[in-house]
Amino acid sequence: MEPGCKPVTYDIQLGDELLIAPLSLCYPALLQLTGDTTRVLTQPPYPGHHEDPFDDLYLRDTSRRSGKESSDGAGEAAEEDIAVDDNLNGRPETGCPVLSGLMSLEQAIHASIERCPEEARRRLYACIVVVGAGANFPHLGKWLQNRISLQIPMAYRPEQLEVITRAKDLDPGTVAWKGAALMTGLEGSGELWLSKAVWTKHGVRALREKCPFIW
């Protein structure tokens, strides 16, 4: 709308899009009804061990770095002498769900929690916070709560499951930004920054070293 000009209005007719958009969070196959014309980029799984920040990949990387500083021969010898535990070889643990392709929202939440230590799973299942503008769909919390409750193992089923989509009645699209704004005002927040090069090289291992809390 320009100053001094009459406003121009447009009529837009929507059909199944009003249903496909919210349901695609739980049924990703709905996104293929119009044809696979776009590429969806997802983050590849971390090849290292998720519980050990100093896994075999970290040891090999540091050994190469120290080898270059000393000599090429010493670096090769140091790399060959490294003994890596079989449990830190980066393969998925037994019982962890291995999913490929696009996952539904409840599958992503379930797979993420199942990769956490057993003592933390019940606590994580008890309270789930969904942030982002995609959580603005009405009644998404109740829908997601019912679907997640069907996938929780009996051993980790909490007494009460709560899915929060509007924390303190805030717009879910701004919750993460408000949290980041508070973090920047804390003392020592400058040490928490991760550059793109560091994240590309170390992945979640760098996050564990910088994270101010233990999950």
N, C-alpha and C positions, 0 to 999 in steps of 0.2 A: 504494500500500500504506500503510495507516494503522497506527500503533502499537497493538498489542493485538488486531488483526484478522487473520484468516486471509488469506493472499495469494489473489488472484483471478487465474486464468489464462484466456487466450482462445486459441482455435485459429483461425488464419488460413490459408486455402488460397489459394495463388497458382498461376496458370497460366502463360500466355505473358508475364506482366509481368516475370518474371525474365530473359527474353530481350529483351523490347522495351526495357527501361530502358537496358542498356548499348549495344545495337545502335543506339539512336536517336541516339547521338553521331555515328555514321557514316552512318546512314540516317534523316534527319529525317522522311521520309515515314511512318515507322512511328507517329509521334505522332498521325497523323490517322486511325488505324484506329478509334478510339473516337468520331470525330466532332469537328468543329471547334467546340468549345463555349467555348473560352477565347481571349483575345487575347494575343499574344506581342509584347512591346514590344522593339524593337531600336534601337540607336543609329544615327541617320542618318549617312551619309558626310559627312566634312568638306568643305564647298564650296570651301575655299581650297587653296592649293598646299602639299603635305605637306612639301616640302623647304625652303621659304622662310618663316620666321616673320614676315617683314615683307612679306607678299603684298599683293595689291590690296585685300583686305578690311581689313587692318590700316591701310593708307594712307588709305583712305576714312574709316575710323572716327576716326583721329587728326586728319584734316583737318576733320571735322565738329566735333570737340571744340575744336580751336584756333579754328575759325570762330565758335563760340558765345562763346568767351572774348573775342574781339576785337569782331566785329560780324557781323550776318547777311550783309551784302553781301560782306564779305571772306571769310567762310566759303564762300559759294557759288562765288566766284571761285577759291578755293584748290582746291575739289573739282573744278572743271572743268579746271584746269591739270595735274592729275595724269596722268602718262603711265604706263600699265601695260603691261608686256611681255605678249605673247600667250601665252607659256609659263606665266604666272602667273594665268591666268584661271579656274583652279579646275576645268577639264575634265580628265578622266582622261587620263593619258599613253597613247600608243599602245603596245599590248602588255600593259597592265595588265588583269587580269581584272575584268570588271564583273559582279557576281553580285547577284541579287535574291532576296528571300525568305529562308527559313532555310537556312543552309549547314551542311554536315557539319563535323566538327571538323578533318579534314585539309584541307578546302577553305578554311576560315578561316585556318589556318596558312599554306597555300600562297599565298593572296591577300595576306596580311599581308607575307610575305617578298618577294613579287614587287614590292611597292610600295617596297621599300628600294633604296638605291643598289646598283649591280651589284657593286662590290667587297666589299660586306657580305653578299651573298646566300649565297655558298658557306659562309662562317663561320656564318651563322644556320642553314642547313640541316644543318650538321654536329652541332649539339647543340641539342635542343629540350627545354625543361623544362615539364612540365604540372603546374599547381598547382590546388588546389581539391578539395573533398570528392568531386566527380564523378570524380576520377581514382582512386578506391579500388577500381574494378572489377578483378578479377584479370586479369593478362596484357594490360591495356590498352596498355602500352608497346610490346609486340611487335606487337600488332595495328595500332597507329597507325604504327609504324615501317615495316611492310610497305606500308601504303596510301600513306604520304607518299613512299616511295621510288619508287613508280610515277608520281608527278606531278612529280618534280624534273627540270628540263631537263638535258640532258647537259652543257651549258656550266657549270652550277653544281653538278654532282653531286659530293659530297665523297667522300673515300676511305672514310670510316666515318660512318654516320649513327647517332646515339644519341638515343633518346627517354627522358628521365628522368621517372618518375612518383613516385618515392619518394626525393627528394634526402636523402642521408645517413640513410636508413631512417627518415625522419620522416613523420608523417601528412601527406599532401598537403593536407589541409584546414587545417593550421596553419602551413604553410611561409610563406605570404604574411604572416600575422600575426607570426610570429617575425622575419621580415625587417623589418617595420614597427617592431617593438619595438626592434630594433637601431638603426634609423635615428633614432628619437626620442632616443636617447642620444648622438648625435653632435653636435659643436659646430656651430652654425649651422643645425640642423634646423628651427628656427622659421621660417626664411625660405623653406622649401620648401612650406609649406601653401598650398593653393588653396581658396578659398571657392567655394560653389556658384554665386554670381553671376558670379565671374570665369570659371569653367569654362563656364557657359552662354553667356557673351558671346564668349570667345576660343577655346574648345575646345582642340584639341591644340597650338595656337600658344602658349598659356600654359604648357603642359607642357614644351615645348622651352626656354622661357626659364628655367624653374625646375629642370629636371632636372640633377642633379649629374654626369651622365655624358653622353657624346655617342654616339648610336646611328647 
